[in-house]
Amino acid sequence: MKLSRISIVTCAITCLFSFLAIEIYFLFTPTVTNERGVTFYLKPNMTKKVVIAELARQHMVSSPLCTSFAFFLQGLFVKNQTQLKTGEYFFPKGSTPFSIWKQMTQGKGLVYHSFTLIPGWSFRQVREALLRTDGIRHTIINLSDQQVMAHLGYPNFLPEGLFYPDTYYYTKGISDLVILKKAFDFMQAKLKQAWEHRSINLPYKTAYEALIVASLIEKEAYLAIERPIIAGVIVNRLRHNMLLQIDPTVIYGMGKQYQGKIYQSNLRQDTAYNTYVHKGLPPTPIAMPGMASIVSAMHPKQHDYFYFVATGDGSHQFSETLSKHYVAVEMSNQHSAVGYFNIFKIKEHLVRIFSESAF
């Protein structure tokens, strides 16, 4: 009787160790053999059973039953480390079921994608780019601009110019509102810092007005060295209560009517943004300005220029008087096949081409 009990205990211990050996083998044997590793998207609300089944289907778990039991035991003895975290994961070569599960419960090894907001884009272009970007959960597609701002917590703000041009990284399944919130907060921080260190005696009273000026610079300037000079022209004209006469404001006011060319009739068109008709700044920014344009708006170059015209090589000819400006315009026209050269149109066209090809 005594020997029988010993035999039973011995057999039980042997079975237990055998089972543990099998568990260890399945849990710690590498299942990812691809040199480039593999990615796995753990969708929201996926149960552990479904996750294990999907891992098995993709050959990242060789024994679903052993894996399920092992992680059941883990849940009994290791608290707060069994909750799966949603996201797209990268599992490098050599990953085992244990390391894979550890990544997904700790939220480590997530795959990050990038979205670049290009300086000079309008908010409409930002929305279109977000819609073309894979991996983003598109929640604003049926929302108006005002509704978008309301969802961001700023229902009384107009969106134009309020999102900082930069590259933002996100994980698969993130809402487009999350990216917009990051860009909005980043712009607020950058603008606040720049405004606090602005030059004295600027003709604009608020940081928002400076942001409007920065957007005008962004759409007019091609060469970085000219940004503060163009800013100085805008400041000089504001101080003398002159019409700014900036073509990009006309184009912005035209909206979808703009088809790549502006005419004299467009310069006389009475829109809120037409600085050939209305003195002072337009009511909002006309684009998302980059940091260089923001800094230039805060620190315009002091000079006596009131006019400038594109020369045809990306630069501008600046003039102190209208008579000199007429001469500069005539010289510019001689270098233009169409008789009226506007570097802004070419710049916008190139940005549109490159932005479309990037997506």
C-alpha distance (Angstrom), angle and dihedral (degrees) to the residues before:
residue distance angle dihedral
M1 . . .
K2 3.75 . .
L3 3.83 92.0 .
S4 3.80 90.0 49.8
R5 3.79 91.0 56.6
I6 3.78 91.6 47.9
S7 3.79 89.9 50.6
I8 3.80 91.6 51.0
V9 3.80 92.1 49.6
T10 3.80 91.4 46.2
C11 3.78 91.0 49.1
A12 3.80 91.6 48.4
I13 3.79 92.3 49.8
T14 3.78 90.9 47.7
C15 3.80 91.3 50.3
L16 3.78 91.1 47.5
F17 3.78 93.4 51.4
S18 3.78 90.9 44.7
F19 3.78 90.6 52.0
L20 3.80 91.6 47.6
A21 3.79 89.9 48.9
I22 3.78 90.3 52.7
E23 3.81 90.7 47.0
I24 3.79 91.8 50.3
Y25 3.78 90.9 47.5
F26 3.79 93.6 52.5
L27 3.81 94.7 41.3
F28 3.79 98.4 46.8
T29 3.79 102.6 34.1
P30 3.83 109.9 104.5
T31 3.79 112.2 -109.7
V32 3.81 99.3 174.3
T33 3.79 106.4 80.1
N34 3.81 100.5 156.8
E35 3.80 110.2 115.2
R36 3.80 89.9 -137.4
G37 3.78 94.4 47.4
V38 3.79 122.6 -130.6
T39 3.78 137.6 -95.4
F40 3.78 126.5 -134.8
Y41 3.78 127.5 -170.2
L42 3.78 113.4 -145.7
K43 3.78 100.8 -160.2
P44 3.81 123.4 -147.9
N45 3.82 114.6 -84.9
M46 3.82 94.8 13.4
T47 3.81 110.5 151.9
K48 3.80 121.8 -132.8
K49 3.79 89.9 -111.9
V50 3.80 91.7 54.7
V51 3.80 92.1 44.9
I52 3.80 92.7 52.1
A53 3.80 91.0 47.0
E54 3.80 90.5 51.0
L55 3.81 91.7 47.2
A56 3.80 88.8 51.3
R57 3.80 90.9 49.2
Q58 3.80 88.8 54.7
H59 3.84 91.0 46.2
M60 3.79 94.5 -114.5
V61 3.81 90.8 118.1
S62 3.79 118.4 43.6
S63 3.80 97.7 -170.4
P64 3.82 116.5 31.6
L65 3.82 91.9 -175.9
C66 3.80 95.1 52.9
T67 3.80 90.7 43.0
S68 3.80 92.8 50.9
F69 3.79 92.3 49.4
A70 3.79 93.1 47.1
F71 3.78 92.8 52.4
F72 3.79 90.0 44.7
L73 3.80 88.3 58.2
Q74 3.79 89.6 46.4
G75 3.79 89.1 56.3
L76 3.79 90.5 54.1
F77 3.79 96.3 51.6
V78 3.82 105.6 24.6
K79 3.78 113.8 53.4
N80 3.83 125.6 -161.1
Q81 3.82 92.3 18.0
T82 3.77 101.4 85.3
Q83 3.81 101.2 69.2
L84 3.79 110.0 108.3
K85 3.79 115.8 -133.2
T86 3.81 119.3 -141.6
G87 3.78 117.9 -119.8
E88 3.79 148.1 91.6
Y89 3.80 109.8 -74.3
F90 3.77 133.1 -161.4
F91 3.80 115.4 -144.5
P92 3.83 111.7 -167.0
K93 3.78 124.9 -144.5
G94 3.80 110.6 -72.9
S95 3.80 95.1 33.8
T96 3.80 115.0 149.2
P97 3.81 130.0 -155.2
F98 3.80 87.7 -102.4
S99 3.82 94.9 52.0
I100 3.81 90.5 43.1
W101 3.79 92.0 53.1
K102 3.80 90.9 44.8
Q103 3.81 90.6 54.4
M104 3.78 92.6 50.8
T105 3.81 94.4 48.2
Q106 3.81 92.8 46.8
G107 3.81 96.4 39.6
K108 3.79 93.0 -125.7
G109 3.79 128.9 144.4
L110 3.78 95.7 32.8
V111 3.81 118.8 170.1
Y112 3.79 113.6 -118.4
H113 3.80 124.2 -155.3
S114 3.80 126.4 -165.5
F115 3.78 133.6 -127.6
T116 3.80 118.2 -170.7
L117 3.78 120.8 -155.1
I118 3.81 105.5 -157.3
P119 3.84 121.4 -141.4
G120 3.78 110.5 -108.2
W121 3.78 96.0 31.9
S122 3.78 118.2 133.8
F123 3.78 119.2 -133.5
R124 3.79 88.6 -104.8
Q125 3.80 89.1 58.6
V126 3.80 90.5 47.7
R127 3.81 90.3 54.1
E128 3.80 91.5 48.0
A129 3.81 91.8 49.4
L130 3.80 92.1 50.0
L131 3.78 90.0 50.9
R132 3.81 90.6 53.1
T133 3.79 93.6 49.2
D134 3.80 117.6 100.5
G135 3.79 122.0 -134.5
I136 3.80 95.2 31.5
R137 3.79 121.2 115.0
H138 3.80 103.2 -127.0
T139 3.79 107.5 -140.1
I140 3.82 101.9 149.8
I141 3.79 98.4 55.9
N142 3.82 92.9 105.3
L143 3.81 96.7 33.0
S144 3.79 125.6 101.1
D145 3.80 119.1 -127.5
Q146 3.79 89.6 -102.3
Q147 3.80 91.3 51.3
V148 3.79 90.4 50.2
M149 3.79 90.6 54.1
A150 3.81 90.1 46.7
H151 3.80 90.0 54.9
L152 3.81 88.4 50.9
G153 3.79 89.2 53.6
Y154 3.81 98.4 -104.8
P155 3.82 107.3 96.1
N156 3.81 93.7 163.1
F157 3.80 95.3 53.3
L158 3.79 126.0 94.3
P159 3.82 109.9 -137.4
E160 3.80 101.9 -136.6
G161 3.79 112.7 114.7
L162 3.80 95.2 0.1
F163 3.81 99.3 106.5
Y164 3.79 119.5 80.4
P165 3.82 116.4 -126.5
D166 3.79 107.7 -122.0
T167 3.80 142.5 109.8
Y168 3.79 113.3 -80.2
Y169 3.80 124.2 -164.9
Y170 3.77 123.2 -144.5
T171 3.77 141.7 169.2
K172 3.78 123.0 -120.1
G173 3.79 114.4 -80.8
I174 3.80 96.5 25.7
S175 3.79 117.6 142.3
D176 3.79 120.2 -107.0
L177 3.80 86.5 -128.3
V178 3.81 89.7 64.8
I179 3.81 91.1 57.5
L180 3.80 91.5 45.6
K181 3.81 90.7 49.7
K182 3.81 90.8 52.9
A183 3.81 91.4 48.9
F184 3.81 91.7 46.1
D185 3.81 93.9 49.5
F186 3.80 90.9 45.6
M187 3.81 91.5 53.1
Q188 3.79 91.9 48.6
A189 3.80 90.9 52.1
K190 3.81 94.5 45.6
L191 3.80 92.8 45.5
K192 3.80 93.3 47.5
Q193 3.79 92.2 51.0
A194 3.81 93.1 46.7
W195 3.82 92.3 47.0
E196 3.80 91.9 51.9
H197 3.81 89.9 55.7
R198 3.81 98.2 40.5
S199 3.76 124.9 133.9
I200 3.79 117.2 -94.7
N201 3.81 125.7 -101.7
L202 3.78 97.8 25.7
P203 3.83 114.4 165.2
Y204 3.80 93.1 -127.3
K205 3.77 119.9 83.2
T206 3.79 104.6 -158.0
A207 3.78 139.8 38.8
Y208 3.79 87.9 -114.5
E209 3.80 91.5 58.9
A210 3.80 88.2 49.9
L211 3.80 88.0 52.3
I212 3.80 89.6 54.0
V213 3.81 90.1 52.5
A214 3.81 90.0 47.7
S215 3.81 89.9 54.6
L216 3.82 90.5 52.4
I217 3.80 89.9 51.3
E218 3.81 90.7 47.8
K219 3.79 92.1 55.6
E220 3.82 95.8 41.7
A221 3.80 103.8 40.9
Y222 3.78 123.6 78.6
L223 3.80 100.2 165.0
A224 3.80 117.0 57.9
I225 3.79 91.8 -139.7
E226 3.81 90.2 60.7
R227 3.82 97.4 53.5
P228 3.84 96.1 87.7
I229 3.82 90.3 42.2
I230 3.81 91.6 54.1
A231 3.80 88.0 45.9
G232 3.79 88.0 54.8
V233 3.81 91.3 52.5
I234 3.80 90.6 52.6
V235 3.81 91.1 48.5
N236 3.82 92.2 49.0
R237 3.81 92.5 50.4
L238 3.82 92.3 46.7
R239 3.79 91.3 51.1
H240 3.79 90.8 51.3
N241 3.81 93.3 45.3
M242 3.79 91.4 -118.7
L243 3.78 127.2 152.5
L244 3.81 108.0 -96.6
Q245 3.82 92.0 -141.2
I246 3.79 95.1 -163.0
D247 3.80 113.6 166.9
P248 3.82 97.0 -148.3
T249 3.81 89.8 62.1
V250 3.80 89.0 56.6
I251 3.79 90.7 49.9
Y252 3.79 92.3 47.6
G253 3.79 90.8 51.0
M254 3.80 90.2 51.3
G255 3.80 90.5 60.1
K256 3.80 113.5 -178.3
Q257 3.80 90.3 -5.6
Y258 3.79 88.5 77.8
Q259 3.80 109.3 97.8
G260 3.80 100.9 174.0
K261 3.79 100.4 -70.4
I262 3.80 137.2 68.9
Y263 3.79 126.5 -151.8
Q264 3.79 135.0 -160.0
S265 3.81 88.4 -99.2
N266 3.81 89.0 58.5
L267 3.80 90.5 54.1
R268 3.81 88.3 57.6
Q269 3.80 94.7 44.2
D270 3.81 110.1 119.7
T271 3.80 105.1 -128.8
A272 3.79 125.1 143.8
Y273 3.81 89.3 -112.2
N274 3.80 99.7 48.5
T275 3.80 105.2 113.0
Y276 3.81 89.7 -174.3
V277 3.81 86.9 67.4
H278 3.81 105.6 28.7
K279 3.79 126.3 50.4
G280 3.77 121.9 -134.2
L281 3.77 128.2 25.6
P282 3.79 124.7 -30.0
P283 3.82 114.2 -102.2
T284 3.83 94.7 -103.1
P285 3.78 139.1 8.5
I286 3.80 113.5 -78.0
A287 3.82 96.6 -145.5
M288 3.79 144.5 2.2
P289 3.81 105.2 -80.9
G290 3.78 122.5 -148.7
M291 3.78 124.4 -131.4
A292 3.80 94.0 -94.4
S293 3.79 91.0 58.9
I294 3.80 92.3 44.7
V295 3.80 91.4 52.0
S296 3.81 90.5 47.1
A297 3.80 90.8 52.3
M298 3.80 89.7 51.5
H299 3.81 93.6 44.7
P300 3.82 108.7 30.8
K301 3.76 117.9 -178.9
Q302 3.78 113.6 -105.4
H303 3.79 112.5 -124.7
D304 3.81 142.0 123.0
Y305 3.80 98.6 -104.1
F306 3.80 119.4 128.0
Y307 3.79 100.2 165.4
F308 3.77 140.4 43.4
V309 3.78 137.4 175.9
A310 3.79 132.6 -171.7
T311 3.80 113.5 -101.6
G312 3.79 97.7 -157.1
D313 3.80 100.0 -105.6
G314 3.79 97.6 77.0
S315 3.79 94.9 -87.7
H316 3.82 130.0 96.9
Q317 3.78 135.2 -129.7
F318 3.80 110.2 -130.8
S319 3.81 122.4 -154.7
E320 3.78 136.6 -169.7
T321 3.81 96.9 -153.0
L322 3.79 137.3 37.0
S323 3.81 92.3 -119.3
K324 3.81 91.0 55.6
H325 3.78 89.0 45.9
Y326 3.81 91.4 55.3
V327 3.80 89.2 53.9
A328 3.83 90.4 49.5
V329 3.80 91.0 49.1
E330 3.80 91.5 50.6
M331 3.80 90.8 50.9
S332 3.79 90.1 48.0
N333 3.79 91.5 50.8
Q334 3.78 90.4 53.3
H335 3.80 87.8 60.8
S336 3.79 92.8 47.9
A337 3.78 123.0 80.8
V338 3.78 91.9 -152.9
G339 3.78 96.4 48.8
Y340 3.80 94.4 -118.7
F341 3.78 119.1 66.7
N342 3.77 122.6 -164.4
I343 3.79 115.5 174.3
F344 3.81 89.4 -165.8
K345 3.78 91.8 69.9
I346 3.79 92.2 51.9
K347 3.79 91.9 45.8
E348 3.78 92.4 50.0
H349 3.80 91.4 47.4
L350 3.81 92.2 51.6
V351 3.82 92.7 46.3
R352 3.80 89.5 50.8
I353 3.82 91.8 50.6
F354 3.79 94.2 47.3
S355 3.82 93.9 44.0
E356 3.80 91.5 51.1
S357 3.79 92.3 48.9
A358 3.81 90.2 49.4
F359 3.73 91.5 64.2
